[in-house]
Amino acid sequence: MGGLVLLPLTVVPLMGGTLPQAAQLIGTTYVCTGLNTLLQTTVVGNRLPLFQVPSFSYLPPTLSILAHPTLQAIANPAQRFEQTMQVVSGSILVAGMMQTFLAYTGLLVPLLKFISPVTITCIISSIALGYSHIAFAKVSSCFPMGLTMIFLGLMLSQGVARCGHYRNKNNHNHHKTTATATTTTNKILRKIQSVVSVLPLFTAMAGTWLLSAIFTAANVWEPGNLCRTDASQQNSLIQNMPFWQFPNPIHGFRFEAYGIIPMFGALLASMSESVGDHYACARISGAPPPTFGIICRGLAAEGIGVMVDGLLGKIVGSTSSSGDIAIMAMTGVASRAVVQMAALILIVVGTLGKVSAALALIPPGIVGGVFCIVLGSLVAVGLANLQFLSLSTLSSDGNGGKQSNDRNLFVIGFALFNGLSIAGPGGYFSTLDKNPFANDDDDDGHVNTWGQIAFALLSSPMVVALMIALFLDNTLPGTEKERGLDTWSEAALHADIHNDPAYVKTYALPFGAQLVGNFGYLEYFQRGAMPDPPANGQWPAGRGDIWECWTCTCWPSWTDRSTSQERQIQQQQQVNPVE
C-alpha cells in the first residue's frame, strides 16, 4: 500500500492526469511489481525472496521532470500528461539498461567496495525525510480521518501485534497454562491478532476507510468535504472502469538529458539500498551471505525490472523491498515459493480494473496518514543499518589506551543534516525563485538543459546526502570493521558457490544453470579467479520454487527436519549449557 498505490495517487495529478489515469497506473504498478518479483526469484536474479516494489529513490528525478519548463509550458493537461509520461518512461528505460549493463559486465563490483552501511543509512533515511512536507500536509485535508489512520496504524502495528508476543512469552517463562487459554474466544482472538500482525497497515487503512464511508452515508460532513468518500465526484469511476484492464504501454519514448541524468542519481541510490537489503534478507532467511557476484545478479534482475517499468509505463523504477524484510523478521516466513505466489496474485489484482478504481478513490487524508507511517518506517529501515557499524566514540589507539573516534557519527549526522539543509523541505534550493545555475531560457529562447540538470540533482536531498556520505566515508580514515564492511564481505569471499549445498540450494538457477554457469564469471571481479566448477560436472538446480510445491516436493524432507531439530538443540545448549 506504500509505493504501489500512494505514488500514482500523488504524482499523476501533478502531471495533468485524471483519476481514471491514476487508476490505470495503479494497475500497471501492481502488474510490474509481480513481473519483476518473478524475474528476481526465478530465471535471472539471485533468487532471494525479495519483492521488487516501486522505489522512492526514483521520485525526486520524476518530480524534477514534471517541473521542467518545457513540460510546464504545455497548456493542455492531456497533452502534458502524455508527453511527461514519454519523458519519464524513456528516462526509466535508459536507467534500467544502464543498471543491467553495469551488473552483468561486473563493472559494479568495484563500486560495491565503496558503498558501506554508512552510505546506505544516509541514502534511505534522507529519501523519507525529504518528503516530510507531503505526509502531514495531506493529513491536514481531513484531520479526523488522517489522525484516525495514524492512530490505528500505530496501535495495530506496534500494540496489537506485540501484546500477544509478550503475553505468550510471559506464560512460557512462568509456566502458567490455564484452561481459559483454550477457549473458543481466545482462539478467535489469536486468529484475529495473527492477521492484524501481518497486515497492520492494510487493516488500519480499511478500517479508517470504512469509518469514513459510514460518516459519509450519515452526512456527517457537508457535500464536497475532503473527508467524504465521494468528495472526488468520481462515483462513476468504478462503474466505468472495465472489469479487466492491462498495462497500457506508452506510445513513443522521449529521451531527454534533463530526465536521464537525474535518473542515474536515483539509480545509484536504489542500488545502494538494494545491497543492504540483500545482505539483510540473507541473514534473516538463514541463507548464506551473498557474494559480490550474487549481488550483481540481483542488481541485474532489478535493472531488467526497471526496463520493464519503462516499457509498460510505470512512473518510477523498482528496487528490492525493505518492508518485505521487516515482514520476514516479524512472521518468520522467508519462503521463495510464498513470494512467487504473492507475485502471481499481484499480477492478477493489477488486471482487475474495478480494484484499481476503488484504490484510486482513497480520501487524501487517509493517504497522508499512510504516508506518515510508511515514510517513518522507511527512516527506521535506514537507521537499522547502524547495527553493522562501530558507533563507539572511543577506540583503541594501539598502545593500550583509548582515543576519540566519532567518525561514523560525524559522517551520518553531517550528511543527513546538510542534505536536508541544502535540498530538503525549507532548504536552500527549495526557497529559490529561479535556477541559480543558469537562466531558465537562453538568449535564443531554448531551455538551458545543463542548468536544469544541475538544479534537479542538487534539489534532491537523497542525491546530496549520497554525494556527501560517499565522499566522506571513503576519504576519512577508518577500518573496514568500523565502516561495517567486514560483516558483509569477509564471510562470502571464499564461498564455494557451485559445490556448497547451502549456496546451491539458495542461489542456483532453477534451470539453464549450465548454459550461463550460474553467472559464476561475476565472482572473478571480486576474487581475481574463477570459482571452482561443480565437482561432479553437473549443475544442480536450486530448490524451493512454487512449482515444486504444486508437486509436494518443496516441503522439508525428514533429513531437513532432523537437521533443523538438531540445530535448535545446539542453540538451546549454547544458551544454557548446564541444562
N, C-alpha and C positions, 0 to 999 in steps of 0.2 A: 504493500500500500504506500510505500515511500516514493521511490522514483517512478514506479510503473504507472501510478495514477496522478500523483501531485505534479510531476514535471510537465506533462502535457497540459494540465489544467492551468498551470502558471504561465507557460511560455506561449501557448497558441494565441491567447488574446493579444499579447504584445506583438505578434506577427501580423495581426489583422485578420486572424482566423475566426471562425464561428464555432458555436458549441457542437454542431454535428461534426465538424472537422476535428475538434478535440476528442470526441468520442471515437472517431476513426483512428486517430493516433494512439489512443489508449489501447485499442485492439491490436494495432500494429506493434506496440511496445510489448504486449503480452506474448504475441507470436514470436517476435525476435528474441525475447528472453528465453523461451522454451527451445528454440532452434539453437541458439548459442550455447545453452547449457548442455544440450545433447552433443554438440561438437566438442566441447571441453571434456566431457566424461566418456566419450566413445572413441572416435577414429583419429582425431588429430591432436587432442590435448594431452595433458599429463595425467588425466583420469582421476584427479582428486575430486571428491564430491562437493563441488563448489558451483553455486548458481552464478550465472553471468547476467547481471542486472544493470539497468541504466546508471551511469556514473555521474555523480555530482561534479566530478572534475571537468566534464565537458560543458557544464552550464555556463561558466564565465565566458569562454570564447563564443558560445552560441548567443549569449546576450550581447556581446560586442558586435556580432554580425547584425543582429536586429537593429542596433543603434547606429549602424553605418549611414552616413548622409545619403549615399546613393539609393539605399533602400527606403530610408525615411522620406525621401522626396517623392515616392510613388503615392499618389493621392488615392487611387482605387484600392481599398483594403483587400479585395480578392486577388488582384494582380500582385500586391505587395506580399501577400501570404505565399503565392505560388513562386515568385522569384526568390523570396527569402528561403523557402524550403529547398530550392535548387542550389543555392549557395551553401546552405548548411549541409545538405546531403553530399554535395561534391567535396566539401572540406572533410567531412567524416570519412568518406570513401578513401581519400588520399591518406588520411591519418592511419586508417586500418591497413592500407597497403604498405605504408612505411613500417608500422609495427611488425607486420608479418615478415617483411624482408629482413629487418634487423634481428628478429628472433631466429628464423630458420638459417640465416647465414652465420650465426654465432657472434655477431657484432655486439650483441647486448651483454655478453659475458664480461668484457672489460668494464662496461658501465655499471654492472651489478656490484662490482667490487667497491664502487664509490658510494653506494646507497646503503646507509645503515639505519637502524631503528630511530636514530636521532632525526634524520631527514624525513622518514616516514611519519613520525609523530607530528612534526610541524606541518606536513602536507595535509594529512587527514583532518587535523584539528582546525587548520585555517580554512579549509573548504566549508565546514559547518559554520564557523564563526563569521565568515564573510557574508552569510545570509541571515544574520541575526535581525536585520531590519525588516525582513519579509515575514517572519513567522508571526510575531505578536501583532504586526500591522493587520494581518488577516483575521486574527482573533478579535481585534477591535471592531470588525464589521458586525459582529454579533457576540458580545461578551457572554451572555448566558450560555449559549451552546459551545463557544470556544473554550471557556473555562471549565464547563462540564466535561468536554472531551479531554482536557488536560488532567482533570481530577480523576476521571475513570481510568485513563491510561496509566496514571501513576499507581492507583490503587490495585488495578488488575495485574500490572507487570511487576510491581515491587511489593505489594501487600498480599493479595490472594495467592499469587504464585509461590510465595515464600513461606506463608504461615503453615501450610501443610508440611513443608520440609522440616521446620523447627519442631512441629508437633510430633512428627514421626521420629525425629532424632531424639527428642526428649523421652518418648515412650520406649525407644530402643535402649537408651542409656540407663533408664530406671527400671526397665523390665516391667512396665505397667501395662498389662494387657487386660482390658476389661471386656465384659460381654457386649457393652454398647458399641464397641468398635466394629462389630459385625452386623449391626443393624442395617436394615434397608436404607434408612435415611442417611446414615454415614456413607454407605456405598455410593448413593446417588451424589452426595456432596463431593466425594472424591472424584467421581467421573467428571462432574462439572469443573472441579478445580483442575483436573488434568487437561481439559480442553482449554480453559482460560489461561493456564500457564504456558501453553504452546501458542495460543492465538490472542494474546492480551490486547494488542493494538487493534486488530480486526474486531474483536468483541467490543472494545470500548467505542470504536467508530460506529459500529452497527447499532449499539445501544443509544448513543447520542443522536444518531440519525433518526432512529425510531421515535425518540422523545421529541425531536423537532417536528416530525410528521404528525404526532399526536397534538402538539400545541398548534400546528398549522390548521389541522382539521377543526380544532376548538376555537379558531380565530382569536388566539391569544395576542397575536401581532396583526397589525393592520396590513392590508394588501401592499405588496412592494417592499416590505421589510426584508432585509437580507437574512434574517433568522428563519424565514419561512422556506419550506422545501420547494415551493412553487414560485419563489421570488425571481427566478431566471426567466419566467414567462416562456418556458420551453416545455410545457406539459405534454406537447405532442411529439417531443423528441423520441421517446421510447416507441410510440406508435408508428412513427415514420421511419425509424431505423429498420433495415432489413433484419430478418432473423439470423441469417448467415452473412458475414462480411469477411473479406480477405484483404490483406495489406495492399494498398494502392501505391505502387512504386511511382516515384517522381518521374514525370515525363521530361527528361533532359537534366543535365547537371551543369552547374556553373562553377568553374574553378578559379577562385579569386584569391590573391595573395593575402588580403586583409582577413580572409576566413581560414585559409590553410595554415599560415604561420602560427597564429594563436592556438590552433588545434594541436600543434606539435607540443606546446607547453602543457596542454591538458593530457596529451599522450604520455609524456614523461611522468606527470603526477599520477596518472592512472596506473601505469606500470609499476611505479614505486609502491603504490598502495597494494597492488596485487602481490608483490614479492612478500610483503609481510603477511598477507592473507594465506599464501601457500604454505609458509612455514607454520603458521598458527593452525591451519586446517590439518596438516600432517600430524602435528603434536597432539591435538585434541582427539583426532580419529584413531590414534595409535599406529599410524603409518610411519615407516622410516623416513628420516629427514630427506627432502628432495635435494638433489644436486643442482648445480647451475644449469646443466644441460636439461634436466627435467623441468626446471622453472622456465627455461626458454621455450620448451614445448608448450607449456601452459600459456605463456605470453603470445606465442604464435597463434594458438587457437583463439585467444582473445582478439588478436588482430584480424583474424578471419571473421570473427563475430562482429567487429566494428565495421568491416566491409559489408557484411550482411545488413547491418543497421543503415548504412548509407544507401545501399541498393533498394531497400524496402521503404525508405523514407522515414526513419526514426529521427527525433530531434536531437538526441545525444548519443554518444558511444556507450559501449558496455565495459564493465570490469567485473572482477570477482566480488562476491557479496560478503562484506564483513558481518552483516547481520546474520547471515547463514551460519557463520562460525559461532556466533553467540547462541543461536538456537541449538547447535550441536552440543555445546557445553551444557546447556540447560536440560535438554531432553536425553542426552546420551545416544542419540541416533545419528550415525555418521555413515549410513549405507549409501553406496553409489547407486544401487537399484532404486532406493527411495527417491533420490534426487532426479533420476531419469524418469521415474513415473510422474513426479511433480512437474517436470518439464513438459511431458506429454499433455498433462492436464492444462498447463498454461497455454499451450498451443490451441487446444480445443476451446478454452474460455475466450481466447483472443479472437476467435472466429464467430463468436456469438454477439451479434450487433446489439441485441437488447441489453445484454450485460454491460457492454461498453457505454451505452447511452445512460443507463442507470448510474454508473460510476461518474459520468460527466456532470451529473446533477447534484453532486455533493455540495452543500452550502459552504461558502468561503470561510465562515467562522470555524467549522469543523476541520476544514483543510488546514487552517492556521494552527489549530490545536495539535493536529497530527505532525505538522512541521516542527512545532516546539519539542515534541518528544523524539521525532526521528533525528533532527539535527543535534539535539542534546546527546542522543545515543551515539551519533557519529563522532562527536568530540570525545566521548568516553572511549570509543574504539581506537582513536588516535592515541590517546594517553595510555591505553593498555600496552602499547609498545615500550613503555618505560620499564617494564619488567625485565627487559633484556639488557638494560643499561646499568652502569655503575653511577649512582646518584649521590654517593657519599662525598661530603665536602672535604674529607681527609683521606689521604692515601699515603702509602709508604714512600719514603724518599730514598730507599735503597741502603740506608745506613742504620736501620732500626728505628728511625724516627718517623714522624708524621709531617706531611706538608699539605697545604690547602690545595684542593682540587675541585673546583666548581665548573669545570669545562662544559659538561653536558647541560647542566642547569643554565649556564650562560647562553649557550647556543640556542637551546629551545626557547628560553624566555626572550632573547633578543630577536630571533626570527619571527616568533608569533606576534610580539608587540609591534615591531616595525612593519611587518606585513600588513597588519590592520591599520597602523598609523599612516602608512603610505597609500594603501589601496583599499582599505576596508570601508564599511559604512561610517561616514563622518571623517574619513581620512583625507589626505591632501588632494588626491586626484578626484575624489567624489565632490569636492567643493568648488572645482574649477568650472567656469562657464564655457571654456573652449579648450581645444587641444593645445597644450603648451609647446609641443614639439614642432608644430607647423600649423599654418593656417589651414582651415578646412578645404579651401579651394586655392589652387594656384592662379597665376595671372591669366592663364588660358581657360580657366573655368573647370579644369579637371581636379578631381579629388586627390589630395596628397596621400597616396597609399601607404607609404612607409611611415609617415607621421601617424596615420590611423593605426597601423600595426603596433608601433611603439606605445601608443596611448592604450590600446587594448591589452597589451601584455602587462604594463605597469599599473593598470587599473584593476588587476585581479590579485586579491590578497594571497590566493593559492600560489600563483606564479612568483610573486615577490618573496613569500616565505620559503618557497622551494629554492630560489636562487641564493638567498641569504644562508639558509641552513646547509645547502650543498657546498657552498664556498667555505664557510667557517668550519664545518665538520671535517673537511678534507685538508685544511690548512693549519688549524690549531693542533698542537701536539696532543697525541692521545693514542693509547694502545688499542689493539683490536678488542681486548676484553672490556675496556672502558666504553668503547663505542658499540658493544653488543654484537660484533661481527663473529667472534669465536663461537658463539652459541649456534649460529646459522651454518657456517661453512665447514668447521672442523669435522663434525660428525659425518658429513656426506662426502668429504674429499676423497676418501679411499673406498667408497662403496662399490661393491661388485654388482652392478645393476642388472647384469644378464644371468647371473648364477645364484645370487642371494634370493631364497624363496620369498622373503618379505617384499623385496623390491619387484620381483617378477609378478607376484600376485596383485600388487597395488598399481604399478606403473606400466606394465607391459600392455601393448595394444591387444584388443580382443581378436583381431585378425589383421593380416597384412604385416605382421611384425617382421617377418623375414625380408619382405620387399624393401622396407625402409630401415631395417636393422634397429627398430625401436628408437630411431633418431640418435643412436649411440655416438655418431660423429660429433654431436654437440658437446660431449664430455671432453673432447680434445682441447677445447679452448680454455678449460679450467685446469686440466691436469698436465697438458702438454704431451699426452699419449692417448691412444685409443683404448677404450675399456676392453677387457677380456671377452671374447665371444662365448656363447653357451658351450659348456664343457662337452655335451653330447652332440653338438652340432645342430640341435633342433631348437627352434624359437617357440617356447611355450606362450600361450595366451594368458592375459590377465583374467581374473575371476571377479565375480560379484556383480555382474550386469543384470539388467532387468529380464533379458530373455532366458537367463539361467533360472530365475525364479519361476517363470512360466513352466519350466520343466522340472521344478523342485530340486535343482542341483545347486542353488546358491545358498541353501541353508547350511549351517555349520555341520561338519561331519562329527562323528563321535571322537575322532582324534583331536579335532579343533576344540571340542568341548572339554576334553580331558586336559588339553594344554592350557585352556583358559582357567579351569579349576585349579590346576597346579600353580599357575601364575598368581591367582588370588590367594592361595595358601601361603606362597612365598612372601607376598606383600604383607599379609597379616603377621607372619613371623618376623618380618623386618620391623613392623610397628611395635610389636610386643614379643620379643624373643623368648621371654620366660614362659608365657602361656603357650 
